[in-house]
Amino acid sequence: MTEAKGMTKLTNENYEIWRILMEAVFVRKNVRDVAVGTIPRPSTGPNSKAVRDWDRQNAEARAEMILAVEVDQLAHMTAGTAHEIWEELEHVHRSRGFATKMALRRKFMSMRMDDNQKMACWIGDVRSIAFRLKQAGIAVDDEDIILVLTMGLPDTYDTFVVALDSTDAAALTLDYVIGRLLNEESRKSPTGSREGAFRASVQHTRPRRPVTEVTCFNCEKKGHYQSNCPDKKEGAGVAAAEFDAAW
């Protein structure tokens, strides 16, 4: 989809989404009732305030729609009122009916995650197509979305999918699956692996101080441990030697 100033432009493939966005623009501009035909043009005379206000809102709504479509859609926008254009666009884009719906459903079921795609983007792409299907009148439940999310994963996620399949059905909600997917991506990421290795190295390695910096706890001289002290006191046990060695 192409965008201009934040507004998704109408193409031959995105009518359902565009319609929702366009209605939001109408509401923001306070022209929705005129655009969708809720308020017809008053019959109080061309110079009345009601007619002037209606004409102004109609012109603004019509202009907003024309600026929010691709050039190939302009042929459907020659009517004089915003409501007529609104109705014409609905007729054109929903008349494709069964073929359009099936094409969208095939696209949904054949979605595949790119190898370098972020998991959050993959989830967003799947949910976006699911939303379009719902807007086109095709029933899509959470199980369908879960199926597409997991079927479209790269082969590196095969073990994860097998583990997910063994999850109790009652716990296998869409939110649960999305959370697991995001966690699995984090676990697989090189950054996560490096951080884990660093933590492990910190936990299992500690540099020893040079002997020249060691102070003997027995004679309080530097250069040797208490266990090797030439003036070692009687009764110094193994515990002292072990303590020294730890440093």
C-alpha positions as CSV (number, residue, x, y, z in Angstrom):
1,M,0.0,0.0,0.0
2,T,1.2,3.5,-0.7
3,E,0.7,6.3,1.7
4,A,0.5,10.1,1.5
5,K,0.8,12.2,4.6
6,G,0.0,9.2,6.8
7,M,-3.2,8.1,4.9
8,T,-3.2,4.8,3.1
9,K,-4.4,5.3,-0.5
10,L,-7.1,3.2,-2.0
11,T,-5.9,0.5,-4.4
12,N,-7.7,-2.5,-6.0
13,E,-6.6,-4.7,-3.0
14,N,-7.2,-2.7,0.2
15,Y,-10.7,-1.4,0.1
16,E,-11.8,-2.8,3.5
17,I,-8.9,-1.2,5.4
18,W,-9.2,2.0,3.4
19,R,-12.9,2.3,4.2
20,I,-12.3,2.3,7.9
21,L,-9.4,4.8,7.7
22,M,-11.5,7.1,5.4
23,E,-14.4,7.1,7.9
24,A,-12.0,8.1,10.6
25,V,-10.9,11.1,8.4
26,F,-14.6,12.0,7.9
27,V,-15.1,12.0,11.7
28,R,-12.1,14.1,12.3
29,K,-13.2,16.6,9.7
30,N,-16.8,16.5,11.0
31,V,-18.2,15.6,7.6
32,R,-19.1,11.9,8.1
33,D,-22.9,12.3,8.1
34,V,-22.8,14.1,4.7
35,A,-20.2,11.7,3.2
36,V,-22.0,8.4,4.1
37,G,-25.5,9.8,3.3
38,T,-26.9,10.1,6.8
39,I,-27.8,13.7,6.2
40,P,-29.2,14.6,2.7
41,R,-28.8,18.0,1.2
42,P,-31.4,20.4,2.8
43,S,-34.2,21.7,0.7
44,T,-34.4,25.1,2.4
45,G,-33.0,27.0,-0.6
46,P,-29.5,27.5,-2.1
47,N,-28.8,30.6,0.0
48,S,-29.8,29.2,3.4
49,K,-27.2,28.5,6.0
50,A,-28.1,24.8,6.2
51,V,-27.5,24.3,2.5
52,R,-24.2,26.3,2.6
53,D,-23.0,24.2,5.5
54,W,-24.0,21.0,3.7
55,D,-22.3,22.1,0.5
56,R,-19.1,22.9,2.3
57,Q,-19.0,19.6,4.1
58,N,-19.8,17.7,0.9
59,A,-17.0,19.5,-1.0
60,E,-14.5,18.8,1.9
61,A,-15.5,15.1,2.1
62,R,-15.3,14.7,-1.7
63,A,-11.8,16.3,-1.8
64,E,-10.6,14.1,1.1
65,M,-11.6,10.9,-0.8
66,I,-10.1,12.1,-4.1
67,L,-6.8,12.8,-2.4
68,A,-6.8,9.4,-0.7
69,V,-6.9,7.1,-3.8
70,E,-4.5,6.0,-6.4
71,V,-4.8,7.5,-9.8
72,D,-6.4,4.4,-11.3
73,Q,-9.4,4.8,-8.9
74,L,-10.3,8.3,-10.1
75,A,-12.6,6.9,-12.8
76,H,-15.0,5.8,-10.0
77,M,-15.1,9.3,-8.5
78,T,-16.8,11.6,-11.0
79,A,-20.1,12.0,-9.1
80,G,-20.9,15.4,-7.7
81,T,-21.6,14.4,-4.1
82,A,-19.3,12.6,-1.6
83,H,-22.1,10.1,-0.8
84,E,-22.4,9.1,-4.5
85,I,-18.7,8.5,-4.7
86,W,-18.7,6.6,-1.4
87,E,-21.5,4.3,-2.7
88,E,-19.8,3.8,-6.1
89,L,-16.5,2.8,-4.5
90,E,-18.3,0.3,-2.3
91,H,-20.2,-1.1,-5.3
92,V,-17.0,-1.5,-7.4
93,H,-14.8,-3.0,-4.8
94,R,-17.3,-5.4,-3.2
95,S,-18.8,-6.6,-6.5
96,R,-15.7,-8.7,-7.0
97,G,-17.2,-10.9,-4.3
98,F,-16.2,-14.6,-4.2
99,A,-13.0,-14.4,-6.3
100,T,-11.6,-11.5,-4.2
101,K,-12.3,-13.3,-1.0
102,M,-10.8,-16.5,-2.1
103,A,-7.7,-14.8,-3.3
104,L,-7.3,-13.1,0.1
105,R,-7.9,-16.4,1.9
106,R,-5.3,-18.2,-0.2
107,K,-2.8,-15.4,0.5
108,F,-3.5,-15.8,4.2
109,M,-3.0,-19.6,4.3
110,S,0.2,-19.5,2.3
111,M,2.0,-16.7,4.3
112,R,5.6,-17.4,5.1
113,M,7.9,-15.6,7.5
114,D,11.1,-14.3,5.9
115,D,14.4,-15.6,7.4
116,N,15.5,-12.1,8.5
117,Q,12.0,-10.8,9.5
118,K,11.4,-9.8,13.1
119,M,8.9,-11.9,14.9
120,A,6.8,-8.8,15.8
121,C,6.6,-7.9,12.1
122,W,5.6,-11.4,11.2
123,I,2.8,-11.4,13.8
124,G,1.6,-8.0,12.6
125,D,1.5,-9.2,9.0
126,V,-0.6,-12.2,9.8
127,R,-3.0,-10.3,12.0
128,S,-3.3,-7.6,9.3
129,I,-4.5,-10.1,6.6
130,A,-6.8,-11.8,9.2
131,F,-8.3,-8.4,9.8
132,R,-8.9,-7.8,6.1
133,L,-10.6,-11.2,5.8
134,K,-12.9,-10.3,8.7
135,Q,-13.8,-7.0,7.1
136,A,-14.6,-8.9,3.8
137,G,-17.0,-11.1,5.7
138,I,-14.9,-14.2,6.0
139,A,-14.9,-15.8,9.4
140,V,-11.4,-16.0,10.9
141,D,-10.9,-17.2,14.5
142,D,-7.9,-17.4,16.8
143,E,-7.2,-21.0,15.8
144,D,-6.8,-19.9,12.2
145,I,-4.4,-17.2,13.1
146,I,-2.4,-19.6,15.3
147,L,-2.2,-22.1,12.5
148,V,-0.9,-19.5,10.0
149,L,1.6,-18.1,12.5
150,T,3.1,-21.5,13.2
151,M,2.9,-23.0,9.7
152,G,4.7,-20.0,8.2
153,L,7.7,-20.2,10.5
154,P,11.2,-21.1,9.1
155,D,12.5,-24.7,9.6
156,T,14.6,-23.5,12.6
157,Y,11.4,-23.3,14.6
158,D,10.4,-26.9,14.0
159,T,11.3,-28.1,17.5
160,F,9.4,-25.2,18.9
161,V,6.3,-26.0,16.9
162,V,6.4,-29.6,18.0
163,A,6.6,-28.5,21.7
164,L,3.8,-26.1,21.1
165,D,1.6,-28.8,19.6
166,S,1.9,-30.7,22.9
167,T,0.5,-27.8,24.9
168,D,-2.9,-28.4,26.5
169,A,-5.6,-27.1,24.2
170,A,-7.2,-25.0,26.9
171,A,-3.9,-23.0,27.4
172,L,-3.2,-22.6,23.7
173,T,-4.7,-19.1,23.3
174,L,-3.5,-16.6,20.7
175,D,-2.0,-14.4,23.4
176,Y,-0.1,-17.4,24.8
177,V,1.2,-18.4,21.4
178,I,2.3,-14.8,20.5
179,G,4.2,-14.6,23.9
180,R,5.9,-17.9,23.2
181,L,6.9,-16.9,19.7
182,L,8.5,-13.6,21.0
183,N,10.3,-15.5,23.8
184,E,11.6,-18.1,21.3
185,E,13.0,-15.4,19.0
186,S,14.7,-13.8,21.9
187,R,16.2,-17.1,22.9
188,K,17.5,-17.8,19.4
189,S,19.0,-14.3,18.9
190,P,22.8,-14.0,18.7
191,T,22.6,-11.2,21.3
192,G,20.7,-13.4,23.7
193,S,23.3,-16.2,23.2
194,R,26.2,-13.8,23.8
195,E,24.7,-12.4,26.9
196,G,24.1,-15.9,28.3
197,A,27.7,-16.9,27.5
198,F,29.0,-13.8,29.2
199,R,27.0,-14.4,32.3
200,A,28.2,-18.0,32.5
201,S,31.8,-16.9,32.1
202,V,31.5,-14.3,34.9
203,Q,29.9,-16.9,37.1
204,H,32.6,-19.6,36.5
205,T,35.8,-17.6,36.1
206,R,37.5,-15.1,38.4
207,P,41.1,-13.8,37.8
208,R,43.7,-14.7,40.4
209,R,45.7,-12.0,42.0
210,P,49.5,-12.0,41.3
211,V,51.4,-13.6,44.2
212,T,53.4,-10.4,44.6
213,E,50.1,-8.6,45.7
214,V,49.1,-11.3,48.2
215,T,49.4,-10.5,51.9
216,C,50.0,-13.5,54.2
217,F,47.4,-13.6,57.0
218,N,50.1,-15.2,59.3
219,C,53.1,-12.9,59.1
220,E,51.4,-10.0,57.3
221,K,54.1,-9.9,54.7
222,K,53.5,-9.8,50.9
223,G,54.7,-12.4,48.4
224,H,53.2,-15.7,49.7
225,Y,50.1,-17.3,51.0
226,Q,49.5,-18.2,54.6
227,S,49.8,-21.9,53.7
228,N,53.3,-21.3,52.4
229,C,54.4,-18.9,55.2
230,P,58.0,-19.7,56.4
231,D,56.8,-18.5,59.9
232,K,53.7,-20.5,59.8
233,K,52.1,-20.9,63.2
234,E,51.4,-24.2,64.6
235,G,47.8,-25.4,64.3
236,A,47.2,-23.8,61.0
237,G,44.9,-26.2,59.2
238,V,43.7,-27.2,55.8
239,A,40.9,-24.6,55.9
240,A,43.5,-21.8,55.8
241,A,45.2,-23.3,52.8
242,E,41.9,-23.7,51.0
243,F,40.9,-20.1,51.8
244,D,44.2,-18.8,50.4
245,A,43.9,-20.9,47.3
246,A,40.5,-19.4,46.6
247,W,42.2,-16.0,46.1
